[in-house]
Amino acid sequence: PPPSNQPNRNEPNNVSGSRDSAPVAAPSPMTQDPPSTTLQPTDPPIQLQPTFSPGEFPTIFPTGPTTQSPTYSDRDQRYDTFAQLLIQAGVSLRDHLYPLDTLLTPQVQAMSWLLDDDPAQLLGPGANTPESRLTQRYILLVLFFETSGIQWIRRDNWLTQQHECTWFGLSCVQLSVPVTPVIPEDTTTTFDDLFVDETLVVQIQLHGNNLNGRLSREIGFLRDTTVLALYGNTLIGTIPTTLGNMISLSKLWLDENEFSGQLPTQLGALRNVDDITITGNQFSGTLFTEIGQLDRLKRIWADGMLITGTIPTEIGHLQSLSNLYLDVNELSGTLPTEIGRLTSLQDIRLFRNRLVGTLPSHLFTLPNLRIMYLDSNSFSGTIPKQLNAPSLHDLQLFSNRLTGEIPVSIGQLPDLTVLR
C-alpha cells in the first residue's frame, strides 16, 4: 500500500487570505494531504521483506556455475541478436550496448543480468520470448541500474524470476501483442500475424523511493504506460526526448527532483496527457509552443523554476485546461489574449514573474474561474471595467503598476472573498 504521506495529486490547498505580504509560491505537491483515492497496483500488496544479505541478492554477474550455462559463443550471439534489435528500434544507442571503455553502462548491466543471472531465462535457449515482453523487462532493468536500484527504499521482487508486473511500483494489464520471439528456436514456424495475450506495464509508481541518477532514454519505449510517477526522488539531468513516444501517457509526475535543462518539445506528442506536474526542479528555457497540441491537458504545475520567455499564444488551444501554475519563474512579455478562451480555467497562478502590459479583459469574464494570482509582476494600465466572472473567489493583483479606479463591477462578484 502507498505510504501514509503520499502527496495529493489533485489540487494545491487554497491559500486565499493566508498569503504573507510577500508573495509565496503555491504549496508544493509533496506537502499535501493524502488523496481520497490512490492509484493501486493490480497485484496484491507485497509485504516488505528484510534487506537482502549479500548471498541472497542477485549479482550483476554469476558467482558460480549455473544449470544450462550457455557457451561463450552462444551467449555472445544472443547478446548481439537482442542488442541489434534494440538498436534498430531506437530503444538503446549502440555506444551504450557496445561501450568503448571498460565501464559498465546500465544497458550492459541489464543485458548481462538477462543472460547470466535471470532465473526466468527469457533470453536463454528455447525461451521463444516475444519481443515486447523481453524488451519490457530489459527497459525496466535499465531503469533499475541507471537509478541505483540497489539503494531504493523498496525493491520487492526486482531482479528475481518473477514477472515484472509483480515488481514493486508497477501495475499491468493484459494486451494482445505479436508473438514473434526475439530468437526463434523453431526456424520452421512462421510467426507472421500471430498474437498472444501478454501482461504489460501501464503504471510506474516509484515516487519517494530514493531513485538517484538520470532518467534513461529507454523508458520512453514503454508505450502502453499511462502513469509515470517518479516525484520525490533525486533524479538529475534532462528529461529524455523519448518521453514523447509514450503516447498513452495521461499522468506525468516528475516534481520534486533535480531535473534541469529545457523541456523537450517532444512532450507535445503526448496527446492523451491530462496532468503535467514538474514543479520543484531546475528547468530553464522557454515553454514549448507544441503545448497547444495537448488538447486533453487539464493541469500544468510548473512553478518555482527558471522558465523564461513568453507564454505561448498556443496555450489558448487548451480548452480542457482548468489549472495553470507558472508562478515564481522568469516569464516575461505580455499575457496573451488567447488565454481568455480557456473557458474551463478555474485556477491561474502567474505571480512573481516579469510579465508586462495590460490585463486581458476576457480573462475577467471566464465563467469557471475561482482563483487568479497575477500579483508581483509589472502589469500596467487599468483593471478591466467589466468584471463578469461569477465564480471568482480570490483575486490578487498587488505589486504591479496598475493605475486608475477600482471598477464598480468588482463589487458585483457574488463569490469574491479575497481582494488584494
HUWO-V228219 format. One record per residue. N is the residue number from 1. RES is the residue in three letters. PHI is phi in whole degrees, -180 to 180 (NA if undefined). PSI is psi as a letter, one per 40 degrees, with the letter a starting at -180 (999 if undefined). Layout:
n->N res->RES phi->PHI psi->PSI
n->N res->RES phi->PHI psi->PSI
This chain:
n->1 res->PRO phi->NA psi->i
n->2 res->PRO phi->-67 psi->i
n->3 res->PRO phi->-63 psi->i
n->4 res->SER phi->-66 psi->d
n->5 res->ASN phi->-97 psi->f
n->6 res->GLN phi->-60 psi->h
n->7 res->PRO phi->-68 psi->i
n->8 res->ASN phi->-76 psi->h
n->9 res->ARG phi->-92 psi->e
n->10 res->ASN phi->-88 psi->b
n->11 res->GLU phi->-112 psi->i
n->12 res->PRO phi->-69 psi->i
n->13 res->ASN phi->-62 psi->i
n->14 res->ASN phi->-71 psi->h
n->15 res->VAL phi->-99 psi->f
n->16 res->SER phi->-58 psi->h
n->17 res->GLY phi->75 psi->e
n->18 res->SER phi->-118 psi->e
n->19 res->ARG phi->-73 psi->i
n->20 res->ASP phi->-71 psi->i
n->21 res->SER phi->-62 psi->d
n->22 res->ALA phi->-90 psi->h
n->23 res->PRO phi->-59 psi->i
n->24 res->VAL phi->-124 psi->i
n->25 res->ALA phi->-72 psi->i
n->26 res->ALA phi->-60 psi->i
n->27 res->PRO phi->-55 psi->i
n->28 res->SER phi->-68 psi->i
n->29 res->PRO phi->-62 psi->e
n->30 res->MET phi->-81 psi->e
n->31 res->THR phi->-114 psi->e
n->32 res->GLN phi->-84 psi->i
n->33 res->ASP phi->-72 psi->i
n->34 res->PRO phi->-61 psi->i
n->35 res->PRO phi->-71 psi->i
n->36 res->SER phi->-70 psi->d
n->37 res->THR phi->-132 psi->i
n->38 res->THR phi->-129 psi->i
n->39 res->LEU phi->-72 psi->h
n->40 res->GLN phi->-118 psi->i
n->41 res->PRO phi->-63 psi->i
n->42 res->THR phi->-74 psi->d
n->43 res->ASP phi->-90 psi->i
n->44 res->PRO phi->-60 psi->i
n->45 res->PRO phi->-56 psi->i
n->46 res->ILE phi->-103 psi->h
n->47 res->GLN phi->-69 psi->h
n->48 res->LEU phi->-65 psi->h
n->49 res->GLN phi->-98 psi->i
n->50 res->PRO phi->-60 psi->i
n->51 res->THR phi->-58 psi->h
n->52 res->PHE phi->-65 psi->h
n->53 res->SER phi->-79 psi->i
n->54 res->PRO phi->-55 psi->d
n->55 res->GLY phi->-82 psi->e
n->56 res->GLU phi->-97 psi->d
n->57 res->PHE phi->-83 psi->h
n->58 res->PRO phi->-59 psi->i
n->59 res->THR phi->-96 psi->i
n->60 res->ILE phi->-67 psi->d
n->61 res->PHE phi->-119 psi->i
n->62 res->PRO phi->-63 psi->i
n->63 res->THR phi->-99 psi->e
n->64 res->GLY phi->-166 psi->a
n->65 res->PRO phi->-65 psi->i
n->66 res->THR phi->-123 psi->i
n->67 res->THR phi->-71 psi->i
n->68 res->GLN phi->54 psi->f
n->69 res->SER phi->-68 psi->h
n->70 res->PRO phi->-71 psi->i
n->71 res->THR phi->-68 psi->i
n->72 res->TYR phi->-61 psi->d
n->73 res->SER phi->-65 psi->d
n->74 res->ASP phi->-67 psi->d
n->75 res->ARG phi->-62 psi->d
n->76 res->ASP phi->-62 psi->d
n->77 res->GLN phi->-67 psi->d
n->78 res->ARG phi->-67 psi->d
n->79 res->TYR phi->-59 psi->d
n->80 res->ASP phi->-63 psi->d
n->81 res->THR phi->-62 psi->d
n->82 res->PHE phi->-71 psi->d
n->83 res->ALA phi->-62 psi->d
n->84 res->GLN phi->-65 psi->d
n->85 res->LEU phi->-63 psi->d
n->86 res->LEU phi->-65 psi->d
n->87 res->ILE phi->-68 psi->d
n->88 res->GLN phi->-65 psi->d
n->89 res->ALA phi->-81 psi->e
n->90 res->GLY phi->81 psi->e
n->91 res->VAL phi->-66 psi->d
n->92 res->SER phi->-128 psi->i
n->93 res->LEU phi->-91 psi->i
n->94 res->ARG phi->-58 psi->d
n->95 res->ASP phi->-63 psi->d
n->96 res->HIS phi->-82 psi->d
n->97 res->LEU phi->-92 psi->d
n->98 res->TYR phi->-130 psi->g
n->99 res->PRO phi->-67 psi->i
n->100 res->LEU phi->-81 psi->d
n->101 res->ASP phi->-91 psi->a
n->102 res->THR phi->-91 psi->e
n->103 res->LEU phi->-74 psi->i
n->104 res->LEU phi->-83 psi->h
n->105 res->THR phi->-81 psi->i
n->106 res->PRO phi->-57 psi->d
n->107 res->GLN phi->-67 psi->d
n->108 res->VAL phi->-67 psi->d
n->109 res->GLN phi->-61 psi->d
n->110 res->ALA phi->-64 psi->d
n->111 res->MET phi->-64 psi->d
n->112 res->SER phi->-65 psi->d
n->113 res->TRP phi->-67 psi->d
n->114 res->LEU phi->-60 psi->d
n->115 res->LEU phi->-83 psi->d
n->116 res->ASP phi->-109 psi->d
n->117 res->ASP phi->-118 psi->e
n->118 res->ASP phi->-71 psi->h
n->119 res->PRO phi->-63 psi->d
n->120 res->ALA phi->-74 psi->d
n->121 res->GLN phi->49 psi->f
n->122 res->LEU phi->-70 psi->e
n->123 res->LEU phi->-108 psi->e
n->124 res->GLY phi->-88 psi->i
n->125 res->PRO phi->-60 psi->h
n->126 res->GLY phi->77 psi->e
n->127 res->ALA phi->-73 psi->d
n->128 res->ASN phi->51 psi->f
n->129 res->THR phi->-73 psi->h
n->130 res->PRO phi->-59 psi->i
n->131 res->GLU phi->-56 psi->d
n->132 res->SER phi->-63 psi->d
n->133 res->ARG phi->-69 psi->d
n->134 res->LEU phi->-68 psi->d
n->135 res->THR phi->-64 psi->d
n->136 res->GLN phi->-61 psi->d
n->137 res->ARG phi->-62 psi->d
n->138 res->TYR phi->-63 psi->d
n->139 res->ILE phi->-62 psi->d
n->140 res->LEU phi->-68 psi->d
n->141 res->LEU phi->-66 psi->d
n->142 res->VAL phi->-61 psi->d
n->143 res->LEU phi->-59 psi->d
n->144 res->PHE phi->-62 psi->d
n->145 res->PHE phi->-72 psi->d
n->146 res->GLU phi->-69 psi->d
n->147 res->THR phi->-112 psi->f
n->148 res->SER phi->56 psi->f
n->149 res->GLY phi->-56 psi->d
n->150 res->ILE phi->-64 psi->e
n->151 res->GLN phi->-102 psi->e
n->152 res->TRP phi->-60 psi->i
n->153 res->ILE phi->-67 psi->d
n->154 res->ARG phi->-131 psi->h
n->155 res->ARG phi->-143 psi->f
n->156 res->ASP phi->-50 psi->h
n->157 res->ASN phi->71 psi->e
n->158 res->TRP phi->-65 psi->i
n->159 res->LEU phi->58 psi->f
n->160 res->THR phi->-129 psi->i
n->161 res->GLN phi->-75 psi->e
n->162 res->GLN phi->-63 psi->i
n->163 res->HIS phi->-59 psi->i
n->164 res->GLU phi->-56 psi->d
n->165 res->CYS phi->-72 psi->e
n->166 res->THR phi->-96 psi->e
n->167 res->TRP phi->-72 psi->i
n->168 res->PHE phi->-55 psi->h
n->169 res->GLY phi->90 psi->e
n->170 res->LEU phi->-114 psi->i
n->171 res->SER phi->-130 psi->i
n->172 res->CYS phi->-139 psi->i
n->173 res->VAL phi->-139 psi->i
n->174 res->GLN phi->-88 psi->h
n->175 res->LEU phi->-132 psi->i
n->176 res->SER phi->-85 psi->h
n->177 res->VAL phi->-131 psi->i
n->178 res->PRO phi->-60 psi->i
n->179 res->VAL phi->-85 psi->e
n->180 res->THR phi->-52 psi->h
n->181 res->PRO phi->-78 psi->i
n->182 res->VAL phi->-64 psi->d
n->183 res->ILE phi->-127 psi->g
n->184 res->PRO phi->-64 psi->h
n->185 res->GLU phi->-86 psi->d
n->186 res->ASP phi->-108 psi->g
n->187 res->THR phi->-75 psi->e
n->188 res->THR phi->-90 psi->e
n->189 res->THR phi->-93 psi->h
n->190 res->THR phi->-98 psi->h
n->191 res->PHE phi->-102 psi->e
n->192 res->ASP phi->-60 psi->h
n->193 res->ASP phi->63 psi->e
n->194 res->LEU phi->-102 psi->h
n->195 res->PHE phi->-129 psi->i
n->196 res->VAL phi->-141 psi->i
n->197 res->ASP phi->-77 psi->h
n->198 res->GLU phi->-128 psi->i
n->199 res->THR phi->-90 psi->h
n->200 res->LEU phi->-120 psi->i
n->201 res->VAL phi->-70 psi->h
n->202 res->VAL phi->-123 psi->e
n->203 res->GLN phi->-139 psi->h
n->204 res->ILE phi->-120 psi->h
n->205 res->GLN phi->-123 psi->g
n->206 res->LEU phi->-118 psi->f
n->207 res->HIS phi->-70 psi->i
n->208 res->GLY phi->57 psi->f
n->209 res->ASN phi->-121 psi->e
n->210 res->ASN phi->63 psi->f
n->211 res->LEU phi->-78 psi->h
n->212 res->ASN phi->-123 psi->i
n->213 res->GLY phi->111 psi->a
n->214 res->ARG phi->-99 psi->i
n->215 res->LEU phi->-90 psi->h
n->216 res->SER phi->-74 psi->i
n->217 res->ARG phi->-63 psi->d
n->218 res->GLU phi->-61 psi->d
n->219 res->ILE phi->-61 psi->d
n->220 res->GLY phi->-67 psi->e
n->221 res->PHE phi->-100 psi->e
n->222 res->LEU phi->-88 psi->g
n->223 res->ARG phi->-69 psi->e
n->224 res->ASP phi->-92 psi->e
n->225 res->THR phi->-70 psi->h
n->226 res->THR phi->-105 psi->d
n->227 res->VAL phi->-130 psi->h
n->228 res->LEU phi->-120 psi->g
n->229 res->ALA phi->-114 psi->g
n->230 res->LEU phi->-121 psi->f
n->231 res->TYR phi->-71 psi->i
n->232 res->GLY phi->73 psi->f
n->233 res->ASN phi->-119 psi->a
n->234 res->THR phi->-126 psi->f
n->235 res->LEU phi->-76 psi->i
n->236 res->ILE phi->-124 psi->i
n->237 res->GLY phi->82 psi->a
n->238 res->THR phi->-93 psi->i
n->239 res->ILE phi->-74 psi->h
n->240 res->PRO phi->-63 psi->h
n->241 res->THR phi->-64 psi->d
n->242 res->THR phi->-67 psi->e
n->243 res->LEU phi->-60 psi->d
n->244 res->GLY phi->-65 psi->e
n->245 res->ASN phi->-81 psi->e
n->246 res->MET phi->-82 psi->g
n->247 res->ILE phi->-69 psi->e
n->248 res->SER phi->-92 psi->e
n->249 res->LEU phi->-65 psi->h
n->250 res->SER phi->-114 psi->d
n->251 res->LYS phi->-124 psi->h
n->252 res->LEU phi->-118 psi->h
n->253 res->TRP phi->-117 psi->g
n->254 res->LEU phi->-119 psi->e
n->255 res->ASP phi->-69 psi->i
n->256 res->GLU phi->57 psi->f
n->257 res->ASN phi->-126 psi->a
n->258 res->GLU phi->-128 psi->f
n->259 res->PHE phi->-64 psi->i
n->260 res->SER phi->-145 psi->a
n->261 res->GLY phi->85 psi->a
n->262 res->GLN phi->-82 psi->i
n->263 res->LEU phi->-70 psi->h
n->264 res->PRO phi->-68 psi->h
n->265 res->THR phi->-65 psi->d
n->266 res->GLN phi->-63 psi->e
n->267 res->LEU phi->-64 psi->e
n->268 res->GLY phi->-67 psi->e
n->269 res->ALA phi->-88 psi->e
n->270 res->LEU phi->-83 psi->g
n->271 res->ARG phi->-70 psi->e
n->272 res->ASN phi->-102 psi->e
n->273 res->VAL phi->-73 psi->h
n->274 res->ASP phi->-120 psi->e
n->275 res->ASP phi->-149 psi->h
n->276 res->ILE phi->-118 psi->h
n->277 res->THR phi->-121 psi->h
n->278 res->ILE phi->-132 psi->e
n->279 res->THR phi->-62 psi->i
n->280 res->GLY phi->78 psi->f
n->281 res->ASN phi->-122 psi->a
n->282 res->GLN phi->-124 psi->f
n->283 res->PHE phi->-64 psi->i
n->284 res->SER phi->-135 psi->a
n->285 res->GLY phi->83 psi->a
n->286 res->THR phi->-101 psi->i
n->287 res->LEU phi->-73 psi->h
n->288 res->PHE phi->-73 psi->h
n->289 res->THR phi->-67 psi->d
n->290 res->GLU phi->-65 psi->e
n->291 res->ILE phi->-60 psi->d
n->292 res->GLY phi->-67 psi->e
n->293 res->GLN phi->-85 psi->e
n->294 res->LEU phi->-88 psi->g
n->295 res->ASP phi->-72 psi->e
n->296 res->ARG phi->-101 psi->e
n->297 res->LEU phi->-67 psi->h
n->298 res->LYS phi->-107 psi->d
n->299 res->ARG phi->-141 psi->h
n->300 res->ILE phi->-120 psi->h
n->301 res->TRP phi->-119 psi->g
n->302 res->ALA phi->-141 psi->f
n->303 res->ASP phi->-94 psi->i
n->304 res->GLY phi->68 psi->f
n->305 res->MET phi->-130 psi->a
n->306 res->LEU phi->-123 psi->f
n->307 res->ILE phi->-72 psi->h
n->308 res->THR phi->-118 psi->a
n->309 res->GLY phi->81 psi->a
n->310 res->THR phi->-98 psi->i
n->311 res->ILE phi->-77 psi->h
n->312 res->PRO phi->-64 psi->i
n->313 res->THR phi->-64 psi->d
n->314 res->GLU phi->-62 psi->e
n->315 res->ILE phi->-63 psi->d
n->316 res->GLY phi->-68 psi->e
n->317 res->HIS phi->-84 psi->e
n->318 res->LEU phi->-85 psi->g
n->319 res->GLN phi->-69 psi->e
n->320 res->SER phi->-95 psi->e
n->321 res->LEU phi->-66 psi->h
n->322 res->SER phi->-115 psi->d
n->323 res->ASN phi->-135 psi->h
n->324 res->LEU phi->-126 psi->h
n->325 res->TYR phi->-118 psi->h
n->326 res->LEU phi->-126 psi->f
n->327 res->ASP phi->-71 psi->i
n->328 res->VAL phi->56 psi->f
n->329 res->ASN phi->-127 psi->a
n->330 res->GLU phi->-125 psi->f
n->331 res->LEU phi->-68 psi->i
n->332 res->SER phi->-135 psi->a
n->333 res->GLY phi->83 psi->a
n->334 res->THR phi->-92 psi->i
n->335 res->LEU phi->-80 psi->h
n->336 res->PRO phi->-62 psi->h
n->337 res->THR phi->-64 psi->d
n->338 res->GLU phi->-60 psi->e
n->339 res->ILE phi->-66 psi->d
n->340 res->GLY phi->-72 psi->e
n->341 res->ARG phi->-87 psi->e
n->342 res->LEU phi->-82 psi->g
n->343 res->THR phi->-69 psi->e
n->344 res->SER phi->-91 psi->e
n->345 res->LEU phi->-65 psi->h
n->346 res->GLN phi->-116 psi->d
n->347 res->ASP phi->-147 psi->h
n->348 res->ILE phi->-126 psi->h
n->349 res->ARG phi->-131 psi->h
n->350 res->LEU phi->-126 psi->e
n->351 res->PHE phi->-69 psi->i
n->352 res->ARG phi->57 psi->f
n->353 res->ASN phi->-124 psi->a
n->354 res->ARG phi->-124 psi->f
n->355 res->LEU phi->-75 psi->i
n->356 res->VAL phi->-131 psi->a
n->357 res->GLY phi->89 psi->a
n->358 res->THR phi->-90 psi->i
n->359 res->LEU phi->-81 psi->h
n->360 res->PRO phi->-61 psi->h
n->361 res->SER phi->-64 psi->d
n->362 res->HIS phi->-66 psi->d
n->363 res->LEU phi->-64 psi->d
n->364 res->PHE phi->-91 psi->e
n->365 res->THR phi->-124 psi->e
n->366 res->LEU phi->-70 psi->h
n->367 res->PRO phi->-70 psi->d
n->368 res->ASN phi->-106 psi->e
n->369 res->LEU phi->-70 psi->h
n->370 res->ARG phi->-112 psi->d
n->371 res->ILE phi->-127 psi->h
n->372 res->MET phi->-138 psi->h
n->373 res->TYR phi->-113 psi->h
n->374 res->LEU phi->-118 psi->e
n->375 res->ASP phi->-71 psi->i
n->376 res->SER phi->60 psi->f
n->377 res->ASN phi->-127 psi->a
n->378 res->SER phi->-129 psi->f
n->379 res->PHE phi->-64 psi->i
n->380 res->SER phi->-130 psi->i
n->381 res->GLY phi->84 psi->a
n->382 res->THR phi->-105 psi->i
n->383 res->ILE phi->-73 psi->h
n->384 res->PRO phi->-51 psi->h
n->385 res->LYS phi->-71 psi->d
n->386 res->GLN phi->-97 psi->g
n->387 res->LEU phi->-101 psi->h
n->388 res->ASN phi->-133 psi->g
n->389 res->ALA phi->-114 psi->g
n->390 res->PRO phi->-63 psi->d
n->391 res->SER phi->-98 psi->e
n->392 res->LEU phi->-63 psi->h
n->393 res->HIS phi->-113 psi->d
n->394 res->ASP phi->-141 psi->h
n->395 res->LEU phi->-124 psi->h
n->396 res->GLN phi->-130 psi->h
n->397 res->LEU phi->-126 psi->e
n->398 res->PHE phi->-68 psi->i
n->399 res->SER phi->59 psi->f
n->400 res->ASN phi->-126 psi->a
n->401 res->ARG phi->-120 psi->f
n->402 res->LEU phi->-72 psi->i
n->403 res->THR phi->-130 psi->i
n->404 res->GLY phi->85 psi->a
n->405 res->GLU phi->-95 psi->i
n->406 res->ILE phi->-75 psi->h
n->407 res->PRO phi->-65 psi->i
n->408 res->VAL phi->-61 psi->d
n->409 res->SER phi->-63 psi->e
n->410 res->ILE phi->-67 psi->d
n->411 res->GLY phi->-79 psi->e
n->412 res->GLN phi->-102 psi->e
n->413 res->LEU phi->-82 psi->h
n->414 res->PRO phi->-67 psi->d
n->415 res->ASP phi->-104 psi->e
n->416 res->LEU phi->-70 psi->h
n->417 res->THR phi->-120 psi->d
n->418 res->VAL phi->-126 psi->h
n->419 res->LEU phi->-138 psi->h
n->420 res->ARG phi->-131 psi->999
